[in-house]
Amino acid sequence: MKPLKFEEQFEDGKHRPLDDYATAAEQYIPGRRAIFAIVEASLQELLPAGPSNILVVGAGGGEEILRLGAANPEWSFVGVDTFQPMVDLAHRRLSESPVGARAKVHTVPIDELDQKDFDAATCILTAHFVPDDGAKLAFLEAIRTRLKPGAPLAIFDGVSMPDEAQAELMRRIWKRHAIRNGAPADEAEKNAQNFKKVAVVSVEREEALLTQAGFKHLMPIFRGLAITGWLAFA
Ligand SMILES: C[S@@+](CC[C@H](N)C(=O)[O-])C[C@H]1O[C@@H](n2cnc3c(N)ncnc32)[C@H](O)[C@@H]1O
């Protein structure tokens, strides 16, 4: 079975409109705000004072650019995403913010982005949509080769559980967590079931792939239910 693509969630026409993406993400993703606070603190700590150019992989919706750009006026952003409606949403939201003047978001896969020598990269809740059939490794390599040597990547993904009993419990907690945050019950059930369909890999496999892609000094910086975050250095 082919893993679920992000855009396929919207194909039955029953999903909430994409314009509600930011609200839905806050309901579903454990520690959504903490993730951005941790990424911002990490990059503030690691990047030198002055201008930095940050690559945002899976920039659709514009959330990380808006959040990271707000209090860091010397950071500029280049985003890539493969789903045009999410890029359109990013453009709309960025056009309403002063951060938009420091950001470009392109509808292009990362391996087709010409620009290189980025000072840092983020890849938030995106690599888990890329199948682990060689494509996930190539995707991570394409990020690494666009970074300056030693530059940090902040990567956050859903991960798989060690066995089906834990996976089942995780899905039940995931659903309950979303409902208590205001998500509709039927939508929350569908979203939890997506864990069976998305190309998530284990923590160990994700770390092996990052290492194989040439990233070093992997450092876990977040865990909230199945969502796991690392810093990794090119
Ligand atoms: C769950 S959303 C996360 C968006 C954003 N990073 C955030 O946290 O708000 C996943 C995004 O990854 C994009 N995406 C999926 N596969 C991709 C790929 N191979 N390359 C670039 N973007 C991809 C989707 O179009 C979608 O915009």
The ligand as an SDF file (V2000), in Angstrom:
LIG
                    3D

 27 29  0  0  0  0  0  0  0  0999 V2000
    1.5350   18.7820    8.0400 C   0  0  0  0  0  0  0  0  0  0  0  0
    1.9600   19.9930    6.8700 S   0  0  0  0  0  0  0  0  0  0  0  0
    3.1500   20.9550    7.7840 C   0  0  0  0  0  0  0  0  0  0  0  0
    3.3270   22.3520    7.2390 C   0  0  0  0  0  0  0  0  0  0  0  0
    4.2460   23.2390    8.0930 C   0  0  0  0  0  0  0  0  0  0  0  0
    5.5860   22.7320    8.1450 N   0  0  0  0  0  0  0  0  0  0  0  0
    3.6780   23.3850    9.4860 C   0  0  0  0  0  0  0  0  0  0  0  0
    4.2060   22.7730   10.4350 O   0  0  0  0  0  0  0  0  0  0  0  0
    2.6850   24.1140    9.6240 O   0  0  0  0  0  0  0  0  0  0  0  0
    2.9900   19.1100    5.7460 C   0  0  0  0  0  0  0  0  0  0  0  0
    3.4240   19.9300    4.5500 C   0  0  0  0  0  0  0  0  0  0  0  0
    4.4310   19.1950    3.8520 O   0  0  0  0  0  0  0  0  0  0  0  0
    4.1910   19.3370    2.4610 C   0  0  0  0  0  0  0  0  0  0  0  0
    4.8720   18.2300    1.7770 N   0  0  0  0  0  0  0  0  0  0  0  0
    4.5280   16.9380    1.7480 C   0  0  0  0  0  0  0  0  0  0  0  0
    5.4480   16.2290    1.0520 N   0  0  0  0  0  0  0  0  0  0  0  0
    6.4000   17.1210    0.6680 C   0  0  0  0  0  0  0  0  0  0  0  0
    7.6230   17.0240   -0.0630 C   0  0  0  0  0  0  0  0  0  0  0  0
    8.0610   15.8610   -0.5430 N   0  0  0  0  0  0  0  0  0  0  0  0
    8.3330   18.1420   -0.2690 N   0  0  0  0  0  0  0  0  0  0  0  0
    7.9020   19.3350    0.2180 C   0  0  0  0  0  0  0  0  0  0  0  0
    6.7710   19.4940    0.9050 N   0  0  0  0  0  0  0  0  0  0  0  0
    6.0320   18.3970    1.1240 C   0  0  0  0  0  0  0  0  0  0  0  0
    2.6870   19.3520    2.3470 C   0  0  0  0  0  0  0  0  0  0  0  0
    2.2520   19.8860    1.1260 O   0  0  0  0  0  0  0  0  0  0  0  0
    2.3130   20.2120    3.5500 C   0  0  0  0  0  0  0  0  0  0  0  0
    2.2790   21.5680    3.2300 O   0  0  0  0  0  0  0  0  0  0  0  0
  1  2  1  0
  2  3  1  0
  2 10  1  0
  3  4  1  0
  4  5  1  0
  5  6  1  0
  5  7  1  0
  7  8  2  0
  7  9  1  0
 10 11  1  0
 11 12  1  0
 11 26  1  0
 12 13  1  0
 13 14  1  0
 13 24  1  0
 14 15  1  0
 14 23  1  0
 15 16  2  0
 16 17  1  0
 17 18  1  0
 17 23  2  0
 18 19  1  0
 18 20  2  0
 20 21  1  0
 21 22  2  0
 22 23  1  0
 24 25  1  0
 24 26  1  0
 26 27  1  0
M  CHG  2   2   1   9  -1
M  END
$$$$
